Amino acid sequence: MSDMDKQGNESMNYTDDSGDKQLAVDEQGNNWVYPSGAASGHVQITLPAAHGNPEEQLLIKDFGGHVAREVERSLAPNLYPKASPRKSATVTFRHYLGAAQGAQLLDPAGLKRMADLASEFESVPGQKEYFEMVVKPWLVTLTPRRR
């Protein structure tokens, strides 16, 4: 079921009886790849985290909702600023813009729209209202491209 690579190590690529790959590890060796789920966005990615942990893992299809939750978390009052410091909402949104660029999750038009929203989000006086009315609806309908 598994294959041997050039160095004689066993690789984690499994096939079913029909010969189709069902399970593999990505190029970096960090995440499982399920080819049957890739068409529906069920591909796990690792991104640098905005708060706390050094990295976070999520499915590509969940990227928009995840960014919306993290920005909402940054907008909320922080009850424990010393124990769990947070970045501002605009810095968090810019962080995920950079993560989307680096991971090539969005096409150029989507990246431009996200950058435009980030600039507008920084400049408006009522950031919470702008986020709820403009940014969040765009994020939850976001469909990242498959890798």
C-alpha positions in Angstrom: 0.0 0.0 0.0 2.8 2.5 0.7 5.6 3.4 -1.6 9.4 3.6 -1.2 11.1 6.8 -2.2 14.6 7.1 -3.7 16.4 7.0 -0.4 14.5 3.8 0.6 12.2 5.5 3.0 8.6 4.6 3.1 6.4 7.4 1.9 2.8 7.9 3.1 0.9 7.6 -0.2 -1.9 5.1 0.0 -4.0 3.8 -2.9 -7.3 2.0 -3.0 -8.0 -1.1 -5.1 -8.7 1.0 -8.2 -5.3 2.6 -8.0 -6.5 6.1 -7.2 -4.5 8.0 -4.5 -6.6 8.4 -1.4 -4.2 9.8 1.1 -0.9 11.7 0.9 1.4 14.2 2.7 2.0 17.6 1.2 5.3 18.8 -0.2 6.5 20.2 3.2 5.5 17.0 5.0 3.3 19.0 7.4 -0.3 18.3 6.3 -2.4 15.4 5.1 -3.8 15.7 1.6 -7.0 13.9 0.7 -7.3 14.1 -3.2 -11.0 13.1 -3.1 -11.7 16.1 -0.8 -9.5 18.6 -2.7 -12.3 19.5 -5.1 -14.5 20.7 -2.3 -11.8 22.7 -0.5 -11.0 20.0 2.1 -7.3 20.7 1.9 -5.5 21.5 5.2 -3.1 24.4 5.2 -0.7 25.8 7.8 -0.5 29.6 8.2 1.3 31.8 10.7 -1.0 32.7 13.5 -2.1 36.3 14.2 -2.3 35.7 18.0 -0.7 33.3 20.4 0.5 30.1 18.8 3.2 30.4 16.1 1.1 28.7 13.5 -2.5 27.5 12.9 -3.9 24.8 10.7 -7.2 25.1 8.9 -9.0 23.9 5.8 -8.8 26.2 2.7 -12.6 26.4 2.5 -12.7 27.8 6.1 -10.2 30.7 5.4 -12.8 33.5 5.1 -14.7 32.5 8.2 -11.5 32.0 10.2 -10.3 35.5 9.3 -13.7 37.0 10.2 -13.6 35.3 13.6 -10.0 36.5 14.3 -10.8 40.1 13.4 -13.9 40.0 15.5 -11.8 38.7 18.4 -9.4 41.6 17.9 -12.3 44.1 17.9 -13.7 42.7 21.2 -12.4 44.0 24.6 -9.4 42.0 25.9 -10.1 41.0 29.5 -6.5 39.7 30.0 -4.1 41.9 28.1 -1.0 40.7 29.8 -1.9 37.0 29.7 -3.0 37.0 26.1 -2.0 40.1 24.2 -3.8 40.8 20.9 -3.0 42.8 17.8 -5.4 45.5 16.6 -8.2 44.5 14.2 -6.6 46.2 11.3 -3.2 44.6 11.9 -4.9 41.2 12.2 -6.7 41.8 8.9 -3.4 42.8 7.2 -1.7 39.7 8.7 -4.2 37.5 6.9 -3.9 39.5 3.7 -0.2 38.6 3.8 -0.9 35.0 4.6 -3.3 34.8 1.7 -0.7 36.2 -0.6 2.1 33.9 0.7 -0.1 30.8 0.5 -1.6 31.8 -2.9 -5.1 31.3 -1.6 -6.7 34.1 -3.7 -6.5 35.2 -7.3 -5.1 38.6 -8.0 -8.5 40.2 -8.1 -9.4 38.7 -4.7 -6.1 39.9 -3.2 -6.6 43.4 -4.6 -10.2 43.5 -3.1 -8.8 42.3 0.3 -6.1 45.0 0.2 -8.6 47.7 -0.7 -10.9 46.5 2.2 -7.9 46.6 4.5 -7.1 50.2 3.5 -10.7 51.3 3.9 -11.0 49.4 7.2 -7.9 51.3 8.6 -9.2 54.7 7.5 -12.9 54.6 8.7 -13.7 56.0 12.2 -16.3 53.3 13.0 -14.3 50.2 12.4 -16.6 47.8 14.2 -19.6 48.9 12.1 -17.6 48.9 8.9 -16.4 45.4 9.6 -19.9 44.1 10.3 -21.4 45.8 7.2 -18.7 45.5 4.6 -15.7 43.3 5.5 -17.4 40.4 7.2 -20.0 39.7 4.5 -17.2 39.6 1.9 -15.1 37.3 4.1 -17.8 34.7 4.7 -18.6 34.5 1.0 -15.0 34.2 0.1 -14.0 31.1 -1.9 -10.3 30.5 -1.9 -8.8 28.8 -4.9 -7.8 25.2 -4.7 -4.1 24.4 -4.4 
